Amino acid sequence: MKRLHEVLTEAEAFVTCIPTDKVGLLFLKQGHVVQPDPERLDEYQTHAGQRLGHWPSSAQIDAAMFERYNKKLDGNEPNP
């Protein structure tokens, strides 16, 4: 619970620093999705989601999806 509280506190601090016109954007640095430094937002490329758009491809995203899917198949995690 302590770590969960810390993470939520960090997330709240981050969200309160981001300008409202930047909420919902992906921030990219050298082609990789990153959590931006709110003091240096002009140094990042942004990607706005759009209906019927495409999700930027990333081996990390694919690996995370397969890891989650494989856990469900193994029975280590219940299906939602």
N, CA, C and O atoms as a Maestro MAE file, in Angstrom:
{
 s_m_m2io_version
 :::
 2.0.0
}

f_m_ct {
 s_m_title
 :::
 protein
 m_atom[320] {
  # First column is atom index #
  i_m_mmod_type
  r_m_x_coord
  r_m_y_coord
  r_m_z_coord
  i_m_residue_number
  s_m_chain_name
  s_m_pdb_residue_name
  s_m_pdb_atom_name
  i_m_atomic_number
  :::
  1 25 0.818 -1.192 0.000 1 A "MET " " N  " 7
  2 3 0.000 0.000 0.000 1 A "MET " " CA " 6
  3 2 0.866 1.262 0.000 1 A "MET " " C  " 6
  4 15 0.506 2.276 -0.598 1 A "MET " " O  " 8
  5 25 2.013 1.183 0.681 2 A "LYS " " N  " 7
  6 3 2.886 2.349 0.722 2 A "LYS " " CA " 6
  7 2 3.354 2.722 -0.680 2 A "LYS " " C  " 6
  8 15 3.322 3.890 -1.065 2 A "LYS " " O  " 8
  9 25 3.789 1.711 -1.442 3 A "ARG " " N  " 7
  10 3 4.274 1.981 -2.801 3 A "ARG " " CA " 6
  11 2 3.139 2.486 -3.686 3 A "ARG " " C  " 6
  12 15 3.348 3.387 -4.498 3 A "ARG " " O  " 8
  13 25 1.954 1.925 -3.542 4 A "LEU " " N  " 7
  14 3 0.805 2.381 -4.325 4 A "LEU " " CA " 6
  15 2 0.527 3.855 -4.023 4 A "LEU " " C  " 6
  16 15 0.276 4.637 -4.940 4 A "LEU " " O  " 8
  17 25 0.570 4.233 -2.763 5 A "HIS " " N  " 7
  18 3 0.350 5.626 -2.385 5 A "HIS " " CA " 6
  19 2 1.421 6.527 -3.010 5 A "HIS " " C  " 6
  20 15 1.109 7.615 -3.495 5 A "HIS " " O  " 8
  21 25 2.669 6.080 -3.001 6 A "GLU " " N  " 7
  22 3 3.759 6.859 -3.606 6 A "GLU " " CA " 6
  23 2 3.530 7.061 -5.098 6 A "GLU " " C  " 6
  24 15 3.686 8.168 -5.614 6 A "GLU " " O  " 8
  25 25 3.161 5.994 -5.780 7 A "VAL " " N  " 7
  26 3 2.940 6.071 -7.226 7 A "VAL " " CA " 6
  27 2 1.780 7.008 -7.542 7 A "VAL " " C  " 6
  28 15 1.870 7.813 -8.469 7 A "VAL " " O  " 8
  29 25 0.705 6.911 -6.791 8 A "LEU " " N  " 7
  30 3 -0.437 7.798 -7.016 8 A "LEU " " CA " 6
  31 2 -0.081 9.251 -6.743 8 A "LEU " " C  " 6
  32 15 -0.528 10.145 -7.461 8 A "LEU " " O  " 8
  33 25 0.706 9.490 -5.726 9 A "THR " " N  " 7
  34 3 1.150 10.853 -5.417 9 A "THR " " CA " 6
  35 2 2.018 11.398 -6.542 9 A "THR " " C  " 6
  36 15 1.857 12.550 -6.946 9 A "THR " " O  " 8
  37 25 2.943 10.574 -7.057 10 A "GLU " " N  " 7
  38 3 3.787 10.984 -8.189 10 A "GLU " " CA " 6
  39 2 2.942 11.273 -9.417 10 A "GLU " " C  " 6
  40 15 3.178 12.259 -10.115 10 A "GLU " " O  " 8
  41 25 1.963 10.424 -9.687 11 A "ALA " " N  " 7
  42 3 1.093 10.606 -10.855 11 A "ALA " " CA " 6
  43 2 0.293 11.902 -10.730 11 A "ALA " " C  " 6
  44 15 0.161 12.648 -11.701 11 A "ALA " " O  " 8
  45 25 -0.237 12.169 -9.546 12 A "GLU " " N  " 7
  46 3 -0.996 13.401 -9.345 12 A "GLU " " CA " 6
  47 2 -0.115 14.631 -9.558 12 A "GLU " " C  " 6
  48 15 -0.544 15.598 -10.188 12 A "GLU " " O  " 8
  49 25 1.103 14.600 -9.040 13 A "ALA " " N  " 7
  50 3 2.031 15.723 -9.216 13 A "ALA " " CA " 6
  51 2 2.341 15.938 -10.699 13 A "ALA " " C  " 6
  52 15 2.401 17.074 -11.169 13 A "ALA " " O  " 8
  53 25 2.536 14.847 -11.422 14 A "PHE " " N  " 7
  54 3 2.835 14.944 -12.858 14 A "PHE " " CA " 6
  55 2 1.647 15.537 -13.614 14 A "PHE " " C  " 6
  56 15 1.816 16.446 -14.426 14 A "PHE " " O  " 8
  57 25 0.458 15.026 -13.349 15 A "VAL " " N  " 7
  58 3 -0.739 15.464 -14.070 15 A "VAL " " CA " 6
  59 2 -1.030 16.938 -13.817 15 A "VAL " " C  " 6
  60 15 -1.466 17.644 -14.726 15 A "VAL " " O  " 8
  61 25 -0.799 17.409 -12.607 16 A "THR " " N  " 7
  62 3 -1.071 18.815 -12.309 16 A "THR " " CA " 6
  63 2 -0.082 19.758 -12.984 16 A "THR " " C  " 6
  64 15 -0.360 20.952 -13.098 16 A "THR " " O  " 8
  65 25 1.062 19.255 -13.435 17 A "CYS " " N  " 7
  66 3 2.069 20.090 -14.101 17 A "CYS " " CA " 6
  67 2 1.859 20.203 -15.608 17 A "CYS " " C  " 6
  68 15 2.351 21.140 -16.236 17 A "CYS " " O  " 8
  69 25 1.136 19.258 -16.184 18 A "ILE " " N  " 7
  70 3 0.966 19.232 -17.638 18 A "ILE " " CA " 6
  71 2 -0.102 20.246 -18.054 18 A "ILE " " C  " 6
  72 15 -1.203 20.234 -17.503 18 A "ILE " " O  " 8
  73 25 0.203 21.120 -19.012 19 A "PRO " " N  " 7
  74 3 -0.816 22.061 -19.503 19 A "PRO " " CA " 6
  75 2 -1.998 21.308 -20.122 19 A "PRO " " C  " 6
  76 15 -1.822 20.241 -20.709 19 A "PRO " " O  " 8
  77 25 -3.181 21.860 -19.987 20 A "THR " " N  " 7
  78 3 -4.379 21.165 -20.459 20 A "THR " " CA " 6
  79 2 -4.340 20.867 -21.952 20 A "THR " " C  " 6
  80 15 -4.931 19.880 -22.390 20 A "THR " " O  " 8
  81 25 -3.663 21.691 -22.743 21 A "ASP " " N  " 7
  82 3 -3.604 21.422 -24.183 21 A "ASP " " CA " 6
  83 2 -2.662 20.265 -24.526 21 A "ASP " " C  " 6
  84 15 -2.617 19.827 -25.676 21 A "ASP " " O  " 8
  85 25 -1.914 19.769 -23.544 22 A "LYS " " N  " 7
  86 3 -1.000 18.642 -23.766 22 A "LYS " " CA " 6
  87 2 -1.549 17.323 -23.201 22 A "LYS " " C  " 6
  88 15 -0.959 16.264 -23.414 22 A "LYS " " O  " 8
  89 25 -2.659 17.390 -22.492 23 A "VAL " " N  " 7
  90 3 -3.257 16.185 -21.910 23 A "VAL " " CA " 6
  91 2 -3.717 15.259 -23.029 23 A "VAL " " C  " 6
  92 15 -4.363 15.699 -23.980 23 A "VAL " " O  " 8
  93 25 -3.385 13.989 -22.913 24 A "GLY " " N  " 7
  94 3 -3.811 12.991 -23.887 24 A "GLY " " CA " 6
  95 2 -2.836 12.761 -25.028 24 A "GLY " " C  " 6
  96 15 -3.057 11.886 -25.866 24 A "GLY " " O  " 8
  97 25 -1.771 13.529 -25.070 25 A "LEU " " N  " 7
  98 3 -0.777 13.346 -26.126 25 A "LEU " " CA " 6
  99 2 0.263 12.331 -25.693 25 A "LEU " " C  " 6
  100 15 0.558 12.194 -24.505 25 A "LEU " " O  " 8
  101 25 0.818 11.621 -26.667 26 A "LEU " " N  " 7
  102 3 2.008 10.807 -26.428 26 A "LEU " " CA " 6
  103 2 3.201 11.706 -26.679 26 A "LEU " " C  " 6
  104 15 3.205 12.494 -27.625 26 A "LEU " " O  " 8
  105 25 4.206 11.590 -25.838 27 A "PHE " " N  " 7
  106 3 5.429 12.363 -26.013 27 A "PHE " " CA " 6
  107 2 6.522 11.415 -26.476 27 A "PHE " " C  " 6
  108 15 6.721 10.340 -25.911 27 A "PHE " " O  " 8
  109 25 7.226 11.843 -27.521 28 A "LEU " " N  " 7
  110 3 8.260 11.017 -28.128 28 A "LEU " " CA " 6
  111 2 9.596 11.733 -28.069 28 A "LEU " " C  " 6
  112 15 9.690 12.941 -28.283 28 A "LEU " " O  " 8
  113 25 10.619 10.960 -27.776 29 A "LYS " " N  " 7
  114 3 11.988 11.475 -27.831 29 A "LYS " " CA " 6
  115 2 12.809 10.458 -28.601 29 A "LYS " " C  " 6
  116 15 12.929 9.303 -28.193 29 A "LYS " " O  " 8
  117 25 13.365 10.890 -29.702 30 A "GLN " " N  " 7
  118 3 14.132 10.021 -30.598 30 A "GLN " " CA " 6
  119 2 13.316 8.796 -31.005 30 A "GLN " " C  " 6
  120 15 13.839 7.686 -31.096 30 A "GLN " " O  " 8
  121 25 12.030 9.018 -31.248 31 A "GLY " " N  " 7
  122 3 11.157 7.957 -31.726 31 A "GLY " " CA " 6
  123 2 10.608 7.024 -30.668 31 A "GLY " " C  " 6
  124 15 9.898 6.075 -31.000 31 A "GLY " " O  " 8
  125 25 10.916 7.265 -29.402 32 A "HIS " " N  " 7
  126 3 10.451 6.401 -28.319 32 A "HIS " " CA " 6
  127 2 9.481 7.163 -27.418 32 A "HIS " " C  " 6
  128 15 9.690 8.339 -27.121 32 A "HIS " " O  " 8
  129 25 8.422 6.484 -26.989 33 A "VAL " " N  " 7
  130 3 7.461 7.082 -26.078 33 A "VAL " " CA " 6
  131 2 8.120 7.239 -24.711 33 A "VAL " " C  " 6
  132 15 8.713 6.298 -24.184 33 A "VAL " " O  " 8
  133 25 8.008 8.440 -24.144 34 A "VAL " " N  " 7
  134 3 8.620 8.738 -22.849 34 A "VAL " " CA " 6
  135 2 7.639 9.520 -21.980 34 A "VAL " " C  " 6
  136 15 6.678 10.105 -22.480 34 A "VAL " " O  " 8
  137 25 7.893 9.521 -20.685 35 A "GLN " " N  " 7
  138 3 7.185 10.436 -19.803 35 A "GLN " " CA " 6
  139 2 7.972 11.736 -19.835 35 A "GLN " " C  " 6
  140 15 9.148 11.759 -19.470 35 A "GLN " " O  " 8
  141 25 7.338 12.814 -20.266 36 A "PRO " " N  " 7
  142 3 8.089 14.053 -20.470 36 A "PRO " " CA " 6
  143 2 8.399 14.790 -19.167 36 A "PRO " " C  " 6
  144 15 7.733 14.615 -18.147 36 A "PRO " " O  " 8
  145 25 9.420 15.608 -19.247 37 A "ASP " " N  " 7
  146 3 9.719 16.548 -18.175 37 A "ASP " " CA " 6
  147 2 8.816 17.756 -18.425 37 A "ASP " " C  " 6
  148 15 8.972 18.433 -19.440 37 A "ASP " " O  " 8
  149 25 7.875 18.039 -17.522 38 A "PRO " " N  " 7
  150 3 6.935 19.139 -17.751 38 A "PRO " " CA " 6
  151 2 7.602 20.498 -17.966 38 A "PRO " " C  " 6
  152 15 6.997 21.396 -18.552 38 A "PRO " " O  " 8
  153 25 8.826 20.657 -17.504 39 A "GLU " " N  " 7
  154 3 9.546 21.920 -17.679 39 A "GLU " " CA " 6
  155 2 10.174 22.046 -19.068 39 A "GLU " " C  " 6
  156 15 10.640 23.125 -19.434 39 A "GLU " " O  " 8
  157 25 10.193 20.945 -19.856 40 A "ARG " " N  " 7
  158 3 10.886 20.954 -21.147 40 A "ARG " " CA " 6
  159 2 10.019 20.356 -22.252 40 A "ARG " " C  " 6
  160 15 10.527 19.637 -23.112 40 A "ARG " " O  " 8
  161 25 8.742 20.639 -22.240 41 A "LEU " " N  " 7
  162 3 7.818 20.022 -23.196 41 A "LEU " " CA " 6
  163 2 8.147 20.355 -24.647 41 A "LEU " " C  " 6
  164 15 7.823 19.578 -25.546 41 A "LEU " " O  " 8
  165 25 8.778 21.484 -24.885 42 A "ASP " " N  " 7
  166 3 9.107 21.869 -26.261 42 A "ASP " " CA " 6
  167 2 10.194 20.997 -26.881 42 A "ASP " " C  " 6
  168 15 10.441 21.091 -28.084 42 A "ASP " " O  " 8
  169 25 10.847 20.151 -26.085 43 A "GLU " " N  " 7
  170 3 11.915 19.290 -26.598 43 A "GLU " " CA " 6
  171 2 11.401 17.949 -27.135 43 A "GLU " " C  " 6
  172 15 12.185 17.141 -27.632 43 A "GLU " " O  " 8
  173 25 10.100 17.714 -27.038 44 A "TYR " " N  " 7
  174 3 9.535 16.431 -27.436 44 A "TYR " " CA " 6
  175 2 8.670 16.575 -28.673 44 A "TYR " " C  " 6
  176 15 8.084 17.626 -28.932 44 A "TYR " " O  " 8
  177 25 8.608 15.489 -29.429 45 A "GLN " " N  " 7
  178 3 7.604 15.390 -30.473 45 A "GLN " " CA " 6
  179 2 6.347 14.875 -29.798 45 A "GLN " " C  " 6
  180 15 6.430 14.165 -28.795 45 A "GLN " " O  " 8
  181 25 5.183 15.222 -30.333 46 A "THR " " N  " 7
  182 3 3.939 14.719 -29.760 46 A "THR " " CA " 6
  183 2 3.147 13.961 -30.815 46 A "THR " " C  " 6
  184 15 3.297 14.179 -32.017 46 A "THR " " O  " 8
  185 25 2.314 13.080 -30.332 47 A "HIS " " N  " 7
  186 3 1.439 12.312 -31.206 47 A "HIS " " CA " 6
  187 2 0.060 12.321 -30.566 47 A "HIS " " C  " 6
  188 15 -0.123 11.841 -29.447 47 A "HIS " " O  " 8
  189 25 -0.906 12.871 -31.287 48 A "ALA " " N  " 7
  190 3 -2.275 12.910 -30.781 48 A "ALA " " CA " 6
  191 2 -3.052 11.731 -31.356 48 A "ALA " " C  " 6
  192 15 -2.986 11.447 -32.552 48 A "ALA " " O  " 8
  193 25 -3.779 11.063 -30.495 49 A "GLY " " N  " 7
  194 3 -4.631 9.982 -30.964 49 A "GLY " " CA " 6
  195 2 -5.755 10.556 -31.795 49 A "GLY " " C  " 6
  196 15 -6.162 11.703 -31.611 49 A "GLY " " O  " 8
  197 25 -6.247 9.752 -32.704 50 A "GLN " " N  " 7
  198 3 -7.392 10.174 -33.496 50 A "GLN " " CA " 6
  199 2 -8.240 8.960 -33.834 50 A "GLN " " C  " 6
  200 15 -7.732 7.847 -33.976 50 A "GLN " " O  " 8
  201 25 -9.488 9.180 -33.956 51 A "ARG " " N  " 7
  202 3 -10.413 8.106 -34.287 51 A "ARG " " CA " 6
  203 2 -10.013 7.490 -35.627 51 A "ARG " " C  " 6
  204 15 -9.785 8.196 -36.609 51 A "ARG " " O  " 8
  205 25 -9.934 6.170 -35.645 52 A "LEU " " N  " 7
  206 3 -9.530 5.397 -36.825 52 A "LEU " " CA " 6
  207 2 -8.083 5.676 -37.238 52 A "LEU " " C  " 6
  208 15 -7.688 5.385 -38.367 52 A "LEU " " O  " 8
  209 25 -7.297 6.241 -36.316 53 A "GLY " " N  " 7
  210 3 -5.883 6.463 -36.582 53 A "GLY " " CA " 6
  211 2 -5.112 5.176 -36.338 53 A "GLY " " C  " 6
  212 15 -5.701 4.096 -36.279 53 A "GLY " " O  " 8
  213 25 -3.825 5.284 -36.199 54 A "HIS " " N  " 7
  214 3 -3.019 4.097 -35.928 54 A "HIS " " CA " 6
  215 2 -2.202 4.317 -34.665 54 A "HIS " " C  " 6
  216 15 -1.886 5.448 -34.295 54 A "HIS " " O  " 8
  217 25 -1.873 3.223 -34.020 55 A "TRP " " N  " 7
  218 3 -1.054 3.256 -32.811 55 A "TRP " " CA " 6
  219 2 0.394 3.134 -33.243 55 A "TRP " " C  " 6
  220 15 0.720 2.246 -34.030 55 A "TRP " " O  " 8
  221 25 1.268 3.994 -32.756 56 A "PRO " " N  " 7
  222 3 2.673 3.863 -33.133 56 A "PRO " " CA " 6
  223 2 3.209 2.486 -32.736 56 A "PRO " " C  " 6
  224 15 2.976 2.027 -31.618 56 A "PRO " " O  " 8
  225 25 3.902 1.850 -33.621 57 A "SER " " N  " 7
  226 3 4.422 0.518 -33.354 57 A "SER " " CA " 6
  227 2 5.649 0.592 -32.452 57 A "SER " " C  " 6
  228 15 6.469 1.504 -32.562 57 A "SER " " O  " 8
  229 25 5.754 -0.374 -31.570 58 A "SER " " N  " 7
  230 3 6.908 -0.441 -30.683 58 A "SER " " CA " 6
  231 2 7.082 -1.884 -30.245 58 A "SER " " C  " 6
  232 15 6.114 -2.547 -29.874 58 A "SER " " O  " 8
  233 25 8.296 -2.362 -30.287 59 A "ALA " " N  " 7
  234 3 8.580 -3.726 -29.829 59 A "ALA " " CA " 6
  235 2 8.233 -3.863 -28.352 59 A "ALA " " C  " 6
  236 15 7.838 -4.941 -27.909 59 A "ALA " " O  " 8
  237 25 8.374 -2.787 -27.588 60 A "GLN " " N  " 7
  238 3 8.046 -2.829 -26.162 60 A "GLN " " CA " 6
  239 2 6.544 -3.023 -25.952 60 A "GLN " " C  " 6
  240 15 6.127 -3.768 -25.065 60 A "GLN " " O  " 8
  241 25 5.736 -2.352 -26.770 61 A "ILE " " N  " 7
  242 3 4.282 -2.509 -26.665 61 A "ILE " " CA " 6
  243 2 3.912 -3.941 -27.014 61 A "ILE " " C  " 6
  244 15 3.134 -4.576 -26.301 61 A "ILE " " O  " 8
  245 25 4.469 -4.457 -28.117 62 A "ASP " " N  " 7
  246 3 4.180 -5.834 -28.529 62 A "ASP " " CA " 6
  247 2 4.570 -6.819 -27.432 62 A "ASP " " C  " 6
  248 15 3.800 -7.723 -27.107 62 A "ASP " " O  " 8
  249 25 5.754 -6.652 -26.863 63 A "ALA " " N  " 7
  250 3 6.230 -7.567 -25.821 63 A "ALA " " CA " 6
  251 2 5.312 -7.524 -24.604 63 A "ALA " " C  " 6
  252 15 4.992 -8.565 -24.030 63 A "ALA " " O  " 8
  253 25 4.889 -6.329 -24.211 64 A "ALA " " N  " 7
  254 3 4.001 -6.202 -23.050 64 A "ALA " " CA " 6
  255 2 2.661 -6.876 -23.315 64 A "ALA " " C  " 6
  256 15 2.100 -7.519 -22.428 64 A "ALA " " O  " 8
  257 25 2.149 -6.731 -24.531 65 A "MET " " N  " 7
  258 3 0.871 -7.363 -24.869 65 A "MET " " CA " 6
  259 2 1.003 -8.884 -24.862 65 A "MET " " C  " 6
  260 15 0.146 -9.583 -24.321 65 A "MET " " O  " 8
  261 25 2.069 -9.388 -25.457 66 A "PHE " " N  " 7
  262 3 2.263 -10.837 -25.473 66 A "PHE " " CA " 6
  263 2 2.491 -11.388 -24.074 66 A "PHE " " C  " 6
  264 15 2.004 -12.469 -23.744 66 A "PHE " " O  " 8
  265 25 3.227 -10.654 -23.254 67 A "GLU " " N  " 7
  266 3 3.459 -11.094 -21.874 67 A "GLU " " CA " 6
  267 2 2.137 -11.199 -21.124 67 A "GLU " " C  " 6
  268 15 1.893 -12.178 -20.419 67 A "GLU " " O  " 8
  269 25 1.301 -10.209 -21.275 68 A "ARG " " N  " 7
  270 3 -0.007 -10.230 -20.601 68 A "ARG " " CA " 6
  271 2 -0.868 -11.364 -21.150 68 A "ARG " " C  " 6
  272 15 -1.500 -12.090 -20.383 68 A "ARG " " O  " 8
  273 25 -0.896 -11.518 -22.459 69 A "TYR " " N  " 7
  274 3 -1.707 -12.557 -23.077 69 A "TYR " " CA " 6
  275 2 -1.231 -13.939 -22.649 69 A "TYR " " C  " 6
  276 15 -2.053 -14.801 -22.340 69 A "TYR " " O  " 8
  277 25 0.065 -14.165 -22.623 70 A "ASN " " N  " 7
  278 3 0.603 -15.458 -22.222 70 A "ASN " " CA " 6
  279 2 0.308 -15.769 -20.767 70 A "ASN " " C  " 6
  280 15 0.065 -16.928 -20.431 70 A "ASN " " O  " 8
  281 25 0.321 -14.776 -19.895 71 A "LYS " " N  " 7
  282 3 -0.027 -15.001 -18.498 71 A "LYS " " CA " 6
  283 2 -1.458 -15.491 -18.381 71 A "LYS " " C  " 6
  284 15 -1.750 -16.384 -17.585 71 A "LYS " " O  " 8
  285 25 -2.344 -14.914 -19.166 72 A "LYS " " N  " 7
  286 3 -3.747 -15.334 -19.131 72 A "LYS " " CA " 6
  287 2 -3.877 -16.778 -19.603 72 A "LYS " " C  " 6
  288 15 -4.646 -17.557 -19.040 72 A "LYS " " O  " 8
  289 25 -3.118 -17.129 -20.641 73 A "LEU " " N  " 7
  290 3 -3.189 -18.505 -21.147 73 A "LEU " " CA " 6
  291 2 -2.666 -19.507 -20.145 73 A "LEU " " C  " 6
  292 15 -3.174 -20.626 -20.060 73 A "LEU " " O  " 8
  293 25 -1.659 -19.122 -19.386 74 A "ASP " " N  " 7
  294 3 -1.066 -20.016 -18.392 74 A "ASP " " CA " 6
  295 2 -1.913 -20.119 -17.132 74 A "ASP " " C  " 6
  296 15 -1.655 -20.963 -16.274 74 A "ASP " " O  " 8
  297 25 -2.916 -19.269 -17.020 75 A "GLY " " N  " 7
  298 3 -3.767 -19.289 -15.835 75 A "GLY " " CA " 6
  299 2 -3.195 -18.517 -14.676 75 A "GLY " " C  " 6
  300 15 -3.737 -18.589 -13.573 75 A "GLY " " O  " 8
  301 25 -2.121 -17.778 -14.877 76 A "ASN " " N  " 7
  302 3 -1.515 -17.004 -13.797 76 A "ASN " " CA " 6
  303 2 -2.265 -15.712 -13.509 76 A "ASN " " C  " 6
  304 15 -2.045 -15.079 -12.476 76 A "ASN " " O  " 8
  305 25 -3.141 -15.324 -14.410 77 A "GLU " " N  " 7
  306 3 -3.872 -14.084 -14.228 77 A "GLU " " CA " 6
  307 2 -5.290 -14.312 -14.759 77 A "GLU " " C  " 6
  308 15 -5.450 -14.809 -15.874 77 A "GLU " " O  " 8
  309 25 -6.296 -13.968 -14.002 78 A "PRO " " N  " 7
  310 3 -7.660 -14.198 -14.475 78 A "PRO " " CA " 6
  311 2 -8.005 -13.290 -15.645 78 A "PRO " " C  " 6
  312 15 -7.512 -12.166 -15.739 78 A "PRO " " O  " 8
  313 25 -8.852 -13.784 -16.530 79 A "ASN " " N  " 7
  314 3 -9.342 -12.973 -17.632 79 A "ASN " " CA " 6
  315 2 -10.282 -11.913 -17.071 79 A "ASN " " C  " 6
  316 15 -11.063 -12.199 -16.164 79 A "ASN " " O  " 8
  317 25 -10.216 -10.678 -17.609 80 A "PRO " " N  " 7
  318 3 -11.104 -9.623 -17.107 80 A "PRO " " CA " 6
  319 2 -12.534 -9.879 -17.483 80 A "PRO " " C  " 6
  320 15 -13.414 -9.088 -17.140 80 A "PRO " " O  " 8
  :::
 }
 m_bond[319] {
  # First column is bond index #
  i_m_from
  i_m_to
  i_m_order
  :::
  1 1 2 1
  2 2 3 1
  3 3 4 2
  4 3 5 1
  5 5 6 1
  6 6 7 1
  7 7 8 2
  8 7 9 1
  9 9 10 1
  10 10 11 1
  11 11 12 2
  12 11 13 1
  13 13 14 1
  14 14 15 1
  15 15 16 2
  16 15 17 1
  17 17 18 1
  18 18 19 1
  19 19 20 2
  20 19 21 1
  21 21 22 1
  22 22 23 1
  23 23 24 2
  24 23 25 1
  25 25 26 1
  26 26 27 1
  27 27 28 2
  28 27 29 1
  29 29 30 1
  30 30 31 1
  31 31 32 2
  32 31 33 1
  33 33 34 1
  34 34 35 1
  35 35 36 2
  36 35 37 1
  37 37 38 1
  38 38 39 1
  39 39 40 2
  40 39 41 1
  41 41 42 1
  42 42 43 1
  43 43 44 2
  44 43 45 1
  45 45 46 1
  46 46 47 1
  47 47 48 2
  48 47 49 1
  49 49 50 1
  50 50 51 1
  51 51 52 2
  52 51 53 1
  53 53 54 1
  54 54 55 1
  55 55 56 2
  56 55 57 1
  57 57 58 1
  58 58 59 1
  59 59 60 2
  60 59 61 1
  61 61 62 1
  62 62 63 1
  63 63 64 2
  64 63 65 1
  65 65 66 1
  66 66 67 1
  67 67 68 2
  68 67 69 1
  69 69 70 1
  70 70 71 1
  71 71 72 2
  72 71 73 1
  73 73 74 1
  74 74 75 1
  75 75 76 2
  76 75 77 1
  77 77 78 1
  78 78 79 1
  79 79 80 2
  80 79 81 1
  81 81 82 1
  82 82 83 1
  83 83 84 2
  84 83 85 1
  85 85 86 1
  86 86 87 1
  87 87 88 2
  88 87 89 1
  89 89 90 1
  90 90 91 1
  91 91 92 2
  92 91 93 1
  93 93 94 1
  94 94 95 1
  95 95 96 2
  96 95 97 1
  97 97 98 1
  98 98 99 1
  99 99 100 2
  100 99 101 1
  101 101 102 1
  102 102 103 1
  103 103 104 2
  104 103 105 1
  105 105 106 1
  106 106 107 1
  107 107 108 2
  108 107 109 1
  109 109 110 1
  110 110 111 1
  111 111 112 2
  112 111 113 1
  113 113 114 1
  114 114 115 1
  115 115 116 2
  116 115 117 1
  117 117 118 1
  118 118 119 1
  119 119 120 2
  120 119 121 1
  121 121 122 1
  122 122 123 1
  123 123 124 2
  124 123 125 1
  125 125 126 1
  126 126 127 1
  127 127 128 2
  128 127 129 1
  129 129 130 1
  130 130 131 1
  131 131 132 2
  132 131 133 1
  133 133 134 1
  134 134 135 1
  135 135 136 2
  136 135 137 1
  137 137 138 1
  138 138 139 1
  139 139 140 2
  140 139 141 1
  141 141 142 1
  142 142 143 1
  143 143 144 2
  144 143 145 1
  145 145 146 1
  146 146 147 1
  147 147 148 2
  148 147 149 1
  149 149 150 1
  150 150 151 1
  151 151 152 2
  152 151 153 1
  153 153 154 1
  154 154 155 1
  155 155 156 2
  156 155 157 1
  157 157 158 1
  158 158 159 1
  159 159 160 2
  160 159 161 1
  161 161 162 1
  162 162 163 1
  163 163 164 2
  164 163 165 1
  165 165 166 1
  166 166 167 1
  167 167 168 2
  168 167 169 1
  169 169 170 1
  170 170 171 1
  171 171 172 2
  172 171 173 1
  173 173 174 1
  174 174 175 1
  175 175 176 2
  176 175 177 1
  177 177 178 1
  178 178 179 1
  179 179 180 2
  180 179 181 1
  181 181 182 1
  182 182 183 1
  183 183 184 2
  184 183 185 1
  185 185 186 1
  186 186 187 1
  187 187 188 2
  188 187 189 1
  189 189 190 1
  190 190 191 1
  191 191 192 2
  192 191 193 1
  193 193 194 1
  194 194 195 1
  195 195 196 2
  196 195 197 1
  197 197 198 1
  198 198 199 1
  199 199 200 2
  200 199 201 1
  201 201 202 1
  202 202 203 1
  203 203 204 2
  204 203 205 1
  205 205 206 1
  206 206 207 1
  207 207 208 2
  208 207 209 1
  209 209 210 1
  210 210 211 1
  211 211 212 2
  212 211 213 1
  213 213 214 1
  214 214 215 1
  215 215 216 2
  216 215 217 1
  217 217 218 1
  218 218 219 1
  219 219 220 2
  220 219 221 1
  221 221 222 1
  222 222 223 1
  223 223 224 2
  224 223 225 1
  225 225 226 1
  226 226 227 1
  227 227 228 2
  228 227 229 1
  229 229 230 1
  230 230 231 1
  231 231 232 2
  232 231 233 1
  233 233 234 1
  234 234 235 1
  235 235 236 2
  236 235 237 1
  237 237 238 1
  238 238 239 1
  239 239 240 2
  240 239 241 1
  241 241 242 1
  242 242 243 1
  243 243 244 2
  244 243 245 1
  245 245 246 1
  246 246 247 1
  247 247 248 2
  248 247 249 1
  249 249 250 1
  250 250 251 1
  251 251 252 2
  252 251 253 1
  253 253 254 1
  254 254 255 1
  255 255 256 2
  256 255 257 1
  257 257 258 1
  258 258 259 1
  259 259 260 2
  260 259 261 1
  261 261 262 1
  262 262 263 1
  263 263 264 2
  264 263 265 1
  265 265 266 1
  266 266 267 1
  267 267 268 2
  268 267 269 1
  269 269 270 1
  270 270 271 1
  271 271 272 2
  272 271 273 1
  273 273 274 1
  274 274 275 1
  275 275 276 2
  276 275 277 1
  277 277 278 1
  278 278 279 1
  279 279 280 2
  280 279 281 1
  281 281 282 1
  282 282 283 1
  283 283 284 2
  284 283 285 1
  285 285 286 1
  286 286 287 1
  287 287 288 2
  288 287 289 1
  289 289 290 1
  290 290 291 1
  291 291 292 2
  292 291 293 1
  293 293 294 1
  294 294 295 1
  295 295 296 2
  296 295 297 1
  297 297 298 1
  298 298 299 1
  299 299 300 2
  300 299 301 1
  301 301 302 1
  302 302 303 1
  303 303 304 2
  304 303 305 1
  305 305 306 1
  306 306 307 1
  307 307 308 2
  308 307 309 1
  309 309 310 1
  310 310 311 1
  311 311 312 2
  312 311 313 1
  313 313 314 1
  314 314 315 1
  315 315 316 2
  316 315 317 1
  317 317 318 1
  318 318 319 1
  319 319 320 2
  :::
 }
}
